[in-house]
Amino acid sequence: MQTELSNALGVEHAVFGFTPFPAVAAAITRAGGFGVLGAVRYTAPGELARDLDWMQEHTDGLPYGLDVVMPAKKVEAPDNHTLTEADIEAMIPEEHRRFVTEILDKYHVPQLADGEASGWRITGWMEQVARTQLDVAFDYPIKLLANALGSPPSDVVRRAHDHGILVAALAGSPRHALRHKAAGIDVVVAQGYEAGGHTGEIATMVLTPEVVAAVDPLPVLAAGGIGTGEQIAAGLALGAQGVWLGSLWLTTEEAELHSRRLTAKLLAAGPGDTVRSRALTGKPARQLRTDWTDAWDDPSGPGPLPMPLQGLLVAEANSRIQRHEVEPLLGTPVGQIVGRMTSERSVQAVFDDLTRGFERAIDRINRIAGRSQP
């Protein structure tokens, strides 16, 4: 599964694996792919430095990348001053705070223990936090910097290029992809509707060739609904130079979900058990459908707030739900490929299945084209 892009980066397979877990990212790189560590959960520079140190020690000198979130559109102060987390917290309406309390009370979600931290605060959606992450990351030999919500600011692109780092950005439409090209982005990830996390409304099969044509000659990665070698072959046949996989790694043995109930829900879910909802961050993100997402999508409720207000509003609630594993509310971002995630396997075992499926697909196409080997 080699392409011009994978060869340029020095990886065996053109499989780019996004994950919030360092152990998974390192295992993807060691298996011959390109591991991309998600940085959004790191709220302190020291935490990111610690895990990048670990990545350095466990990737055998092979390449890996980092994914940050710098939203192209963000909440602004009336006087254009830089908003702090406290400023943004103060903008959350009391009606929405009451709504969160009502949901938690309805499902008898316990409080966190005295002194227990509320867990992941989704401050990584704020540009100033992402910039502190980059100050750390540029001290490491990362080979790719990806941004999930629009093109990074021009100064970030320049800094990455000055360090010899390629810049990638996710696009949900050809229009978005053209903006990335104009901004000097090196790699465009065409992320279809089927994908987990933030995603647009165009399916991967339609989106990929349109983005390939729009940004030619830039390399494109196909993303969304891809979890088999046959689907990788399809993505390359559509003109992509690789694939971007995220959901598939959630049920690997190296993943750190820390919730057996959540893992069980993922393993039992079918492709119709996800929903594209604003409940998590304020932007449409595909995730497991739960009573939590249903409550926020109910038109009788107040509705989600824009990013990053929604993420700050629900951060502690999500920590309580996850800490106490309240099953009706327990969910995670995941794509429609969840229906193929039916067992816990190592990252290497996943790669073995991907390469076998890819070979089957190529053999099948060769037979159809009358090129089969004797």
C-alpha positions as CSV (number, residue, x, y, z in Angstrom):
1,M,0.0,0.0,0.0
2,Q,2.6,2.5,-1.1
3,T,2.1,5.8,-2.9
4,E,4.2,8.8,-3.8
5,L,3.2,10.4,-0.4
6,S,4.0,7.4,1.7
7,N,7.3,7.0,0.0
8,A,8.1,10.7,0.6
9,L,7.4,10.3,4.3
10,G,9.3,7.0,4.5
11,V,6.5,4.7,5.6
12,E,5.7,1.3,4.4
13,H,1.9,1.7,4.0
14,A,-0.1,4.8,3.0
15,V,-2.3,4.4,6.1
16,F,-2.4,7.4,8.4
17,G,-3.9,6.6,11.8
18,F,-5.3,9.3,13.9
19,T,-5.7,8.6,17.6
20,P,-5.7,10.4,21.0
21,F,-3.6,7.5,22.5
22,P,0.2,7.6,22.3
23,A,0.4,3.8,22.6
24,V,-1.8,3.4,19.6
25,A,-0.1,6.1,17.5
26,A,3.3,4.5,18.2
27,A,2.0,1.0,17.3
28,I,0.6,2.3,14.0
29,T,4.0,3.7,13.1
30,R,5.8,0.5,14.1
31,A,3.3,-1.5,12.0
32,G,4.4,0.4,8.9
33,G,1.7,3.1,8.9
34,F,1.9,6.7,10.0
35,G,0.7,7.4,13.5
36,V,-0.9,10.8,14.2
37,L,-1.3,11.7,17.8
38,G,-4.3,13.9,18.6
39,A,-3.3,16.8,20.9
40,V,-6.7,18.3,21.8
41,R,-6.9,16.6,25.2
42,Y,-3.6,18.1,26.4
43,T,-4.3,21.1,28.5
44,A,-0.8,21.6,29.9
45,P,2.4,21.8,27.7
46,G,4.2,19.4,30.1
47,E,1.6,16.6,29.5
48,L,2.2,16.8,25.7
49,A,5.9,16.9,26.1
50,R,5.8,13.8,28.3
51,D,3.9,11.8,25.7
52,L,6.0,13.1,22.8
53,D,9.0,11.9,24.8
54,W,7.3,8.5,25.1
55,M,6.6,8.5,21.3
56,Q,10.2,9.2,20.6
57,E,11.2,6.2,22.6
58,H,8.6,3.8,21.1
59,T,8.6,4.6,17.4
60,D,12.0,3.1,16.5
61,G,13.1,6.3,14.7
62,L,10.1,6.0,12.3
63,P,8.0,9.0,11.4
64,Y,4.8,10.2,13.1
65,G,2.7,13.3,13.3
66,L,0.5,15.5,15.5
67,D,-3.1,16.7,15.1
68,V,-4.2,19.9,16.7
69,V,-7.5,21.8,16.6
70,M,-7.5,25.5,15.5
71,P,-11.0,26.4,14.5
72,A,-11.2,28.7,11.5
73,K,-14.4,30.2,13.1
74,K,-14.4,30.9,16.8
75,V,-16.1,33.0,19.4
76,E,-14.8,36.6,19.5
77,A,-15.0,39.2,22.2
78,P,-16.9,42.4,21.3
79,D,-13.7,44.5,21.6
80,N,-11.6,41.8,19.8
81,H,-9.4,41.1,22.9
82,T,-8.2,37.5,23.3
83,L,-10.8,35.5,25.2
84,T,-9.7,33.5,28.3
85,E,-11.4,30.3,29.4
86,A,-13.1,32.3,32.2
87,D,-14.4,34.8,29.6
88,I,-15.9,32.0,27.6
89,E,-17.3,30.3,30.6
90,A,-19.1,33.5,31.5
91,M,-20.9,33.5,28.1
92,I,-22.7,30.2,28.8
93,P,-26.4,30.9,29.5
94,E,-27.9,29.7,32.8
95,E,-30.6,27.9,30.9
96,H,-28.1,25.6,29.4
97,R,-26.4,24.9,32.7
98,R,-29.8,23.9,34.2
99,F,-30.5,21.6,31.2
100,V,-27.2,19.8,31.9
101,T,-28.1,19.4,35.6
102,E,-31.6,18.1,34.6
103,I,-30.1,15.4,32.4
104,L,-27.6,14.3,35.0
105,D,-30.3,14.2,37.7
106,K,-32.7,12.2,35.6
107,Y,-30.1,9.4,35.2
108,H,-28.8,9.7,38.8
109,V,-25.2,10.5,37.7
110,P,-23.1,10.7,40.8
111,Q,-20.9,13.7,41.5
112,L,-17.1,13.4,41.2
113,A,-15.3,12.6,44.4
114,D,-14.1,15.5,46.5
115,G,-10.8,16.7,45.1
116,E,-11.2,14.6,41.9
117,A,-10.3,16.6,38.8
118,S,-13.1,17.0,36.3
119,G,-11.0,15.4,33.7
120,W,-10.6,16.6,30.1
121,R,-11.6,20.2,29.8
122,I,-12.1,20.8,26.1
123,T,-9.9,23.9,26.0
124,G,-7.9,22.4,23.2
125,W,-10.6,23.8,20.9
126,M,-9.2,27.2,21.7
127,E,-6.5,28.6,19.4
128,Q,-4.3,29.9,22.2
129,V,-4.1,26.5,23.7
130,A,-3.3,24.9,20.4
131,R,-0.5,27.4,20.0
132,T,1.1,26.3,23.3
133,Q,0.9,22.7,22.0
134,L,2.7,23.7,18.9
135,D,5.4,25.5,20.9
136,V,6.1,22.1,22.4
137,A,5.6,20.0,19.2
138,F,8.1,21.9,17.1
139,D,10.9,20.8,19.5
140,Y,10.2,17.2,18.3
141,P,10.9,15.6,14.9
142,I,7.3,15.3,13.8
143,K,6.8,14.9,10.1
144,L,3.2,16.0,9.7
145,L,1.0,18.6,11.4
146,A,-2.7,18.2,10.8
147,N,-5.5,20.6,11.7
148,A,-9.1,19.3,12.0
149,L,-11.2,22.4,11.6
150,G,-10.1,24.5,8.7
151,S,-6.7,25.7,7.6
152,P,-4.3,26.7,10.3
153,P,-3.3,30.4,10.5
154,S,-0.7,31.4,8.0
155,D,2.0,31.9,10.6
156,V,1.5,28.3,11.8
157,V,1.9,27.0,8.3
158,R,5.1,29.0,7.9
159,R,6.5,27.7,11.2
160,A,5.8,24.1,10.2
161,H,7.4,24.5,6.8
162,D,10.4,26.2,8.4
163,H,10.8,23.0,10.5
164,G,10.5,20.8,7.4
165,I,7.0,19.6,8.5
166,L,4.2,18.9,6.1
167,V,0.8,20.5,6.9
168,A,-2.5,18.7,6.4
169,A,-6.0,19.9,6.9
170,L,-9.3,18.1,6.8
171,A,-12.0,19.1,4.3
172,G,-15.6,18.1,4.1
173,S,-16.2,19.7,0.7
174,P,-14.3,20.7,-2.5
175,R,-14.8,24.3,-1.4
176,H,-13.0,23.7,1.9
177,A,-10.2,21.9,0.0
178,L,-9.6,24.8,-2.3
179,R,-9.3,27.1,0.7
180,H,-6.6,24.7,2.1
181,K,-4.7,24.8,-1.2
182,A,-4.8,28.6,-1.3
183,A,-3.5,28.6,2.3
184,G,-0.4,26.6,1.4
185,I,-1.5,23.3,2.9
186,D,0.5,20.3,1.7
187,V,-2.0,17.4,2.2
188,V,-5.8,17.5,2.1
189,V,-7.8,14.9,4.0
190,A,-11.1,14.4,2.3
191,Q,-13.3,13.4,5.2
192,G,-16.7,12.1,4.3
193,Y,-20.0,12.1,6.1
194,E,-19.4,8.6,7.4
195,A,-16.4,9.6,9.5
196,G,-16.3,9.8,13.3
197,G,-15.8,13.2,14.9
198,H,-16.4,16.5,13.1
199,T,-17.6,15.9,9.6
200,G,-19.5,17.4,6.8
201,E,-22.5,16.2,4.7
202,I,-20.8,14.6,1.6
203,A,-20.1,10.9,1.5
204,T,-16.6,9.7,1.0
205,M,-17.2,8.0,-2.3
206,V,-18.5,11.3,-3.8
207,L,-16.1,13.6,-1.9
208,T,-12.8,12.0,-2.5
209,P,-12.6,12.2,-6.3
210,E,-14.0,15.8,-6.2
211,V,-11.3,16.9,-3.8
212,V,-8.6,15.1,-5.8
213,A,-9.7,17.0,-8.9
214,A,-10.0,20.3,-7.0
215,V,-6.6,20.4,-5.4
216,D,-4.5,18.6,-8.0
217,P,-1.5,18.1,-7.8
218,L,-1.7,18.2,-4.0
219,P,-1.9,14.7,-2.4
220,V,-5.3,13.7,-0.9
221,L,-6.1,11.2,1.9
222,A,-9.5,9.5,1.8
223,A,-11.3,9.4,5.2
224,G,-14.6,8.3,6.5
225,G,-16.1,4.8,6.6
226,I,-12.8,3.1,5.8
227,G,-11.8,0.1,7.9
228,T,-10.9,-2.7,5.5
229,G,-8.1,-3.3,3.0
230,E,-10.8,-3.4,0.2
231,Q,-11.9,0.1,1.2
232,I,-8.3,1.3,1.2
233,A,-8.0,0.0,-2.4
234,A,-11.2,1.9,-3.3
235,G,-9.8,5.1,-1.8
236,L,-6.6,4.8,-3.9
237,A,-8.7,3.9,-6.9
238,L,-10.5,7.2,-6.5
239,G,-7.3,9.1,-6.7
240,A,-6.2,9.4,-3.0
241,Q,-2.6,8.9,-2.1
242,G,-3.5,7.2,1.2
243,V,-6.2,6.9,3.8
244,W,-6.9,8.5,7.1
245,L,-8.3,6.1,9.7
246,G,-9.5,7.1,13.2
247,S,-12.4,5.1,14.6
248,L,-10.9,1.7,13.8
249,W,-8.3,2.1,16.5
250,L,-10.7,2.7,19.4
251,T,-11.2,-1.1,20.1
252,T,-7.5,-2.0,19.7
253,E,-5.7,-3.6,22.7
254,E,-3.4,-0.5,22.9
255,A,-6.3,2.0,23.2
256,E,-6.8,3.6,26.6
257,L,-10.6,4.0,26.8
258,H,-10.6,2.9,30.5
259,S,-14.2,1.8,30.3
260,R,-15.2,-1.7,29.7
261,R,-18.8,-0.7,29.2
262,L,-17.9,1.8,26.5
263,T,-15.7,-0.8,24.7
264,A,-18.6,-3.2,24.9
265,K,-21.0,-0.6,23.4
266,L,-18.6,0.0,20.5
267,L,-18.1,-3.8,19.9
268,A,-21.9,-4.3,19.8
269,A,-22.8,-1.2,17.7
270,G,-23.8,-1.4,14.1
271,P,-23.3,1.2,11.3
272,G,-26.7,2.7,12.1
273,D,-25.9,3.3,15.8
274,T,-24.1,6.6,15.3
275,V,-25.5,10.1,14.9
276,R,-24.1,13.4,13.7
277,S,-24.7,15.7,16.6
278,R,-23.6,19.1,18.1
279,A,-23.9,17.7,21.6
280,L,-20.2,17.2,22.3
281,T,-18.5,20.4,21.0
282,G,-21.1,22.6,19.3
283,K,-20.1,21.5,15.8
284,P,-21.6,18.5,14.0
285,A,-19.6,15.5,15.1
286,R,-20.5,11.8,14.5
287,Q,-20.6,9.8,17.7
288,L,-22.5,6.9,19.3
289,R,-26.1,7.7,19.6
290,T,-27.1,7.8,23.3
291,D,-29.7,9.3,25.5
292,W,-27.3,12.2,25.9
293,T,-27.2,13.0,22.2
294,D,-31.0,12.5,21.9
295,A,-31.6,15.0,24.7
296,W,-29.4,17.7,23.0
297,D,-31.0,17.0,19.6
298,D,-34.5,17.2,21.0
299,P,-36.2,20.4,19.6
300,S,-37.9,21.0,23.0
301,G,-34.5,21.6,24.6
302,P,-32.3,24.7,24.5
303,G,-30.1,23.2,21.8
304,P,-26.3,23.0,21.8
305,L,-24.1,26.2,22.0
306,P,-21.5,27.1,19.4
307,M,-17.9,25.9,19.8
308,P,-16.1,26.2,22.3
309,L,-19.0,27.1,24.6
310,Q,-20.7,23.7,24.3
311,G,-17.4,21.8,25.0
312,L,-16.8,23.8,28.2
313,L,-20.4,23.5,29.2
314,V,-20.5,19.7,29.1
315,A,-16.9,18.9,30.0
316,E,-17.6,18.1,33.7
317,A,-20.8,16.2,32.8
318,N,-19.0,14.0,30.4
319,S,-16.3,13.4,33.0
320,R,-19.0,12.3,35.5
321,I,-20.7,10.1,32.9
322,Q,-17.4,8.4,31.9
323,R,-16.1,8.1,35.5
324,H,-19.2,6.3,36.7
325,E,-19.9,4.6,33.3
326,V,-23.6,5.6,33.2
327,E,-24.4,3.4,30.3
328,P,-27.5,5.2,28.7
329,L,-25.4,8.4,28.4
330,L,-22.0,6.8,27.7
331,G,-20.6,7.5,24.2
332,T,-17.7,8.6,22.2
333,P,-17.0,10.1,18.7
334,V,-16.9,7.2,16.2
335,G,-17.7,6.7,12.6
336,Q,-20.1,4.3,10.8
337,I,-17.3,1.8,10.4
338,V,-18.1,0.9,14.0
339,G,-20.1,-2.0,12.6
340,R,-16.9,-3.7,11.5
341,M,-15.3,-3.2,15.0
342,T,-16.5,-6.5,16.5
343,S,-13.4,-7.7,18.5
344,E,-10.5,-6.3,20.4
345,R,-7.3,-6.8,18.5
346,S,-3.8,-5.4,18.5
347,V,-2.8,-2.7,16.1
348,Q,-0.5,-5.1,14.3
349,A,-3.4,-7.6,13.9
350,V,-5.5,-4.7,12.4
351,F,-2.7,-4.0,9.9
352,D,-2.4,-7.6,9.0
353,D,-6.1,-7.7,8.1
354,L,-5.8,-4.4,6.2
355,T,-2.9,-5.6,4.0
356,R,-4.7,-9.0,3.3
357,G,-7.9,-7.2,2.3
358,F,-5.9,-4.8,0.1
359,E,-4.2,-7.7,-1.7
360,R,-7.6,-9.4,-2.2
361,A,-9.0,-6.3,-3.7
362,I,-6.1,-5.8,-6.1
363,D,-6.2,-9.4,-7.1
364,R,-10.0,-9.1,-7.8
365,I,-9.5,-6.0,-9.9
366,N,-6.7,-7.6,-11.9
367,R,-8.9,-10.6,-12.6
368,I,-11.7,-8.4,-13.8
369,A,-9.2,-6.5,-16.0
370,G,-7.8,-9.8,-17.3
371,R,-4.4,-9.2,-15.8
372,S,-4.4,-12.1,-13.3
373,Q,-1.0,-13.8,-12.9
374,P,-0.8,-17.5,-13.9
